[in-house]
Amino acid sequence: MSDETQDLNEETGATAAEETPNLDLVVNIESPSACERHVTVTVSRADIDRYFDDAFSELVPSASVPGFRVGKAPRKIVESRFKKEVSDQVKGSLLMDCLEKIGEDKHFAAISEPEIDLEAVEVPDTGPMTFEFDIEVRPEFEMPQWKGLSITRPMHEFTDQDVDDQLESMLTRYAQLVPSKEPAQVGDYVTLNLKTSFEGKTVEQEEEIIARVRPVLSFTDCELEGFDKLMEGAKADDKKTAQVTLSADAPNEELAGKTLDIELEVLEVKTLKLPEMDEDFLQELGNFESEEALRDAIRQNLERQLEYSQQKKAREQITALLVESADWDLPPGLLKRQSARELERAIMELRRSGFSESEIRARENQLRQNSNASTATALKEHFILERIAEDEEIEAEEGDYNQEIFLMAMQSGESPRRVRAQLEKRGLMDVLRNQIVERKVLAVVQENAEFQDEPYEPQSRDTVEAINVAAGGAGEIHEAVEAKKEAEAEPGDDTKE
C-alpha cells in the first residue's frame, strides 16, 4: 500500500476573482489498489475561523433575535444563537470547497463521486478539522508508443448478394407470424412455456415466450446450445427438456456456474409471411422512393457495420499493447457499478452502427453473461483511450452528439429529438460523450497506423435467438412456486406433483 502525504500550503492572498478561496490543506492519500484511493484531509484552524467569520458576517445583518430589531442583535448573541446552523453551513461549504480544490490540484483523475460519511464529519471548536473519503480513480500507467502501429484491418467489398441477405433479414422484422399446423423447422417461431429447476426445485417460470428456432437460444445468464435440433419437428403440446449452465456472473449468485434443468412446452408453431415490396411498404420502411433506394440504404448500413468491426478490432489491438502494464486489479464494486453503464455504451454503439434489435439483444445477453470480464476489458480500454484523448486534446462537440443521435434514431425509427430526450432522462449523455471521444481517438490512432488487411467475416445473423429472460432468476430459488402449486391443486388434480 503506497502512502503519499502532500502538504498543500497555499499563499493566503486570495483575489476576488477566485471562485474557491485558498485553503491551507494537508492531504494524505493511500492507495489500496490501482483504482482506489483513501484520502484524509486536514483543514487548518485559520481556514475554519475564516469560514465562520464570513458566515456570521453575512448572517448578522438579517438575523432575527427576540428582543432586537432584525439585523440589530450584537454579533456575539447571533453567534451563540445560530452556532449549530452556521456550523452545519460551514461544514458543507468547507467540504465542497476542499473537494473542488483537491480536484483542481489534480492529485488523481476521479471516475466516481467521493464516498463521504457526512455524519462522521465534525467541525471542532478548537484545532483543525479532519475528514476522510474513498474515491475511485483512473489508474496510473506508462503509455506505450501508439503512433505507427501495425493494425490488422477487416476489409470487405459488399456485393449484391450481401445486400440481398440483409434485405431478407430486414423483411423478417416486418413479416406476419402465421399459425402453422406443420412441425417446427429452423427459421419458424415457437410459442413456449418455460420452466427451469435445480435439484427438483423450480427456479424460474415464464409463459408464452415467442422465440425463433435457431441454433442457440440466448438467455441473459446462459445459452442453450442446439435449440434448433431440440425444436425441429416439434408441434403443439410437445414438451422438450435440456440443461443449461449459468454463467459465473449470473444475477442469481446462489446458482452462478450451476447446471439447471430446463423444460420447454410448445404451445404453438408459427411461420413467417414476408411483406410485399410495394410502394406503401417502402414508405413505411423509411419513405424510400424505390427498392433501389432501399438497397442503397442497406449497403450504407453494411458499411457502418464494417466500420464498427474495424474500430472494435483496432481497439482490441491497442489495448493488447498494455497487457504488461494494465494488469490492474479492478475492485469488484467498481465492476458492478460500471457494468450497467458499459452495457448501455455497447448498446448505443451497436445501435448507431445499424445492427438490428435482435442482433443487439444477442450481444446484450452475451455481455450480461460475462459482465465482470467484459466490463473489466472495457474499462481498461476506456482508461487508455481517455489518456490519448487528453494528450491529443480530443473532445466531443455538439455536432458529434447530433450525428450520433441521428444514427441511433435511424436504427430505432424514432425522431432524433425523442432519442436525445430519452438519453438525457436516463443520464446517459456522459456515456454518449465517452463513445464519441473514444471513436475519435481510434480514428486518430488509425490515421497514424500501418494496416494489414484481412477478410471481414460478419457474424452469422441466423445463429442466435435472444430472449430477455434469466434462466436462473434474479435471486434465491423460488421454493414458494412449488408450495403455491400444491396449495392451489384440488385433491386428485393431475397437475399436482
N, C-alpha and C positions, 0 to 999 in steps of 0.2 A: 504494500500500500504506500503510494507516494504521498508526501505531505509538503506542500509549498506554502509558506507564510509570506504574505506580501503586505508591506506597510505602505499604505496609500496616503502619505501626508501631503496634502494639497495646500497651496497658498490661500490665505484667508481673504484675499481681495476679490470677492465676487462682484461681478458687474451686474447692472440691472438687466442687461440683455440676456444673461444666462437663464435658462428655464429651470435648471436644477441647481440649488445652492451647493457651493463647495462643501464637501463633507470630509471630516478627518476620520477615516475608517481604517481598521485593521481587518484584513480579510484572510482567513485561513481556509485553504482548500485541500480536502482529502479526496483521493481517487480510489474508491472501492473497486472500480472496473473501468475499462476504456470509455464507456458511455455513461458513467455515473460520477457525480461529484457531490460530496457532502461539504457544505460551506458554512463556516462560522464567522459571523460579522460582529465586530465590536465598534460601537458608536461612542465618540468622546463625550464627556460631560459638557464641554463647551457647546457642542452642537445641540445636545438635548436642551440646555438652558436657552439657547438662541431660538429654537423652535417654540418653546414655551413662551418666551418673551414676545415673539411675533404673533402667536395665537392670542395671548391676552391683550396685546396692543390692538388687535383687530376686534376683540370682543368688548372691551371696556366701553367704547362709545355707544354701544347699543344694548348693553347689559341691563336687564330688568331685575332690580333687587328691592324687596319690600322695604319701605321707609325712605327710599330715594327715588328721585325722578329718573326716568330712563336715561342711561348714559352718565349719571352724576355720582354713582356709587364709587367710593375710594377703591383703588386698584387692589389693595390687599384684601378687601372684603370680597371683591369679584373673584380673586384668585382662590380664596378659601371656599366660596360657594360653588364655583364651577370647576373645581380641581379635577374631579373624575371625568366629566365630559371633555374637558380640554386635554386631559391625559390620553383618553382614547383617540382624540383627534390627532394629537402629536404622534402617538404610536403609528397610526395609519399613514400619516404624512412621511414620517421617518422611514418606515418600511418601503413605501412606494419609491421615495427618492433614493434610498440606498440601493434597491434593486435596479433602478434606472442607471445609477452611477456605475454599478458593477458591470452592467451591460455595456455602457459606453466605454469602459476601460478594457473591454474585450478580454477578460480572463479566460473565457471559453465561449464556444458557439452553442447556445442553448437550442434544443429541439423540442422542449416541452416547457410548460409553466412550472415555476418552483413550487415545491410542496412545503408549506409552512404551517405549523401548528400555532395559529393566532392566539389561542387561549393560553399557550405556554409562554408567550412573549409578554414581558412586563417592563414598564418604564420605571426605573428605580428613582427613589427620592434623592439619592446621592450616588456618585460614581457613574461609570459608563453603562451603557445598555448593550446587552449581547443577545443575539438571536441566531438560530440555525435553520438551514433548509437543505433539502435534497433536490437535485435537478438532473435531468438527462441532457447529455451534450453530444455534439458530434465528436467522434474520436480524432485524435491527432495521429497523423501518419505521413510518411515520406511519399510524395508523388513521384511516380516513375516518369520517364520521358515518353509522353504520349504523342508527340508530333513525329511523323514519318513512320507510323505503324504499318505493318503489313496485315491487312484485314481481308478475310475471306468474305466475298460478297455474293449472295444469291442473285442470279440473273435469269430472266425468262422473257421470251417473246411470246405474248399471248396470241393464240390462234383463234380462228372462228369456232373450233371445237371447244376451246376453253370457255368462250362466251356462251355457246350452246348449253354446256353443262351448268354454268352459273345461272343461266336463264331458267332452265328446268328446275333448279333448286329454288329459285326465287318464286316460280309459279306455284310450288307446293305450299307456300305460305298463304296463298290466296285461294287454294283449292277447297272444295267442299268435301267433308267427310260423309261418305255414303255407307249405310249399314250393308254388310255382306253376309250371305249365308255360307260362303266358302271358307274353308280353313285358312288361318292366318299365314301369310307369306311375308318374306322380307320386304320392307317398304310399306306394309299395311300398318294400320293403327289398331291397338287393342285397348279396351277399357277394362281396368283391373281393380280388384280389391286386394290390398297388400297387407301382409302381417309378418312381422319379424319376431323372433323369440330367441331366448338364450336359456339353455338348460331347462327347457319346457315352460318358461315363463314369458308371457307376452311383453315385448319391449315397445313396439310401435305398430299402430294400425292406421291405414289410410284407405279411403273409399273412393271409387270412381276416378282413378288416375288414368289419364289418357297418355299413352306412350307409343311412339313409332317403333316398329320392330327393326332393330339394328344390332350389330354385334355386341355393343356394350351399352348397358343401362347405367348411367352415372347418377349416383346419389350425392348429397353434399358431403358425406363422410365415408364413402366407399364406392366400389364399382362392381357390377355384376357382369362378369365376362360370359360370353356365349348366350346372351339374351336372345339373339336371333334363332339359334338352334333350339333353345328352350321353348320359344313361342311358335316356331314353324309347325304348321299343321294343327295348331290349337283352335278350338271353337268354344262357343259359349258354354259355360258351366264346367269347363275343364279346370283342374287345379294343378299347378306346376310348383315344384319345390326345388330349392337350390340353397347354396350357402354363400355368404359374403363375409369378408374380413374387414372390420372397421379400421380406418387409418389411425395412426398414433395421435393425430390432432383432432380426433372426433370430439364434438361438444359434450357427449356423454363420457366423461373421463373414466367412470367406473368400468366401461366396456371398451375403451380405446384399445385397439390391437386385437380384440377378441373376435372369434368367428361366430356369426349368428345364422340361424336357420331362417329361411325366407319362404313364404307361401304366396303364390300369385293365383288368384281366382279370376278367370277370364269371364267377363260379363258380356262383352260384345266385340265383334271384329268389324272394322270399317276400312274402306278403301278410299283412295283419293280420286276426285273428279276435277281435273285441271280446268281452269277458266279458258274461255275463248279469247284469243288475242285480237279483240275488236277495238274500235275507236273508244268506246265507253271505258273499257278496261285499261287502255293506255292512259286515258285521262285520270282514272282512279290511281294508277301507279305513280303518277307524278307529272301529269299534264304533258305527256310525250306526244309529239305530233305524228310520229310514225314508229313502227317497230325498229327501224334503223336507228332512230334517235335513242330508243331504249337500249339497244345493243351498244351504242357508243357510251352511254352512261355506265353500263355494266363493265365495259372494258376499262373505263376510268377507275371504277371501283376495284377491279382486279389489280390495277397499277398501285392503288393506295395500299392494298393488302401486301403487295410485293415490297413496297417501301417500309411497311411495318416489319416485315420479316428481315429486311436489310438492317434496320436500326436495332432490332432485337439481337441479331447476330453480332453487330458491332458492339453493342452494349455488353454482351457476354464476353467478348474478347478483350475489351478494355478492362473489365473487372478482373479477368483472369490474370492480368499483369500484376495485380496487387495481392496475389494469393499469399505470399510470404508475409507482407506487412498488414494484411487485412484479416488476420485470424483472430479478430477481437471476439471476446465472449459478450454477446448481446444479452442483457438481462431479460429473463422470461416476462417480467411485467411490461417491459418496453415492447417486446414482440407481440404480446397480447393486445396492447393498446394500439399499436400501429397496424395490426393485421387488417382491421376493418378499412382503414384509410388506404392501405396498399391495394386491397381488393377493389375499392372504388376507383383508384387510379388505373388499375389494369382494365377494368370495365370501360372506363372513359376512353382509354387508348384504343381498345378494340372497336368501340362504337364509332369513333372518328375515322377509323381505318376501314369502315364499311363492312364489318362482319355482321352476319345475321344474328338475330336474337337467340336462335337455337345454338349457334356456334359460341356465342358469348356465354350462355348458360353452361355449356360443357366446360369451357375454360374456367368459369367461375367455380364450378364444382371441383375441378382439379386443384385449383388454388386452395379451396377450403379444406380439401383432404390432406394437403401438405402445408398448412398455414404457417407453421413456425419456420420451416425450411425456406419457403418461398418469400416470406416476409424478411427473414434474415438476409437473403440474397438481394432482395430489392432495396433494403436499407443500405447495405454496403455499396451497391451501385449508386444510390442517391448521394451518399456522402462523397464519393469520388467525383461524380458529375457536378455536384454543387461546388466543389473546390475549383474545378476547371472553370465553371461559370464565374466565380469570383475573380480568378486570375485574368480571365478574358473580358471581364465586365459585361457579361451577358445577362440581360434582363427580359422579362415579359412585358410587352407593350399592349396597349388597348386593342390595336389591330389584330394582335395574335389571339387575344381572347375571342374577338368576334369571329375569326376564322375557325377556331376550334369549335365554338358553339354552333356555327353554321354547319360544319361537317357532321356533328352529332345530331343536329336537327334533321339533316337529310336522311340519316340512317333510321332515326326513330319515327319520322313522319310528323314530328311536332314543329311548331314555329320556333325560330331562334329565341324570341322573347320569352316563350314559355320554358325552354330549356335553361336559359340563364336564370330565370326566377326560381326554378327548382334547385339549381346548383347553389344559389345564394341562400335559399331557405334551409338547405341541408348543410350549410357551412363548408361547401366543397370548392370554393373559389381558390383557396390556397393549394388544394390538390391539383386543380387545373393549372395553376401557376407553375407548380413543380413539373408537370407534364410538359408544358411549353418550354421551360428553361432546359430541361433535360434533352428534348428533341433538338433544340438549337445547339446545345453543346455537342451532341452526336454529329450534327451537320458540320460543325467546325472540325471535329476530330477527323471526319471522313474527307474533308477538304484537304487535310494535311496528311492523308494516308496513301499508301500504295495498295492497290487492290489486286486480289487474286479471285477471279470469277469462278463460281461453281453453279451447277444447275439448281434451279429453285424447284423444290418438290412440295407443293402445297399439301397440307394435311387433308386427308380424305374427308369430305363433308358428310359421308354416309356411314360413318362407323360408330358414332356416339350419340345416344339419345339421353339428354339430361333432364332430370326432374328435381324440383325443389323440395326434396324430402330427405330427412336424416334417418337412415335405416336404424341407427342406434338411439333415436330420440334425442331429447335435449338434456336429459338428466338421469335420475335413477330409474331402475327397471320398474315398469308400471304394473306391479302386482295387483293394484286396485282394478285394473281392467278385467282380469280373470275373476276377481271377487265379485265385481258388479255383474258379470255374465251369469255367474252361479246364482246370485241373489235374485236376478230377474227371471231365470228359467223356471217354467212351470214343471211340476212333477211329471216325469215321463217325457218331457220335451227332448227330442233327439238332438237339439243343439247343445245340450249341456254335456260338458266333457268331464 
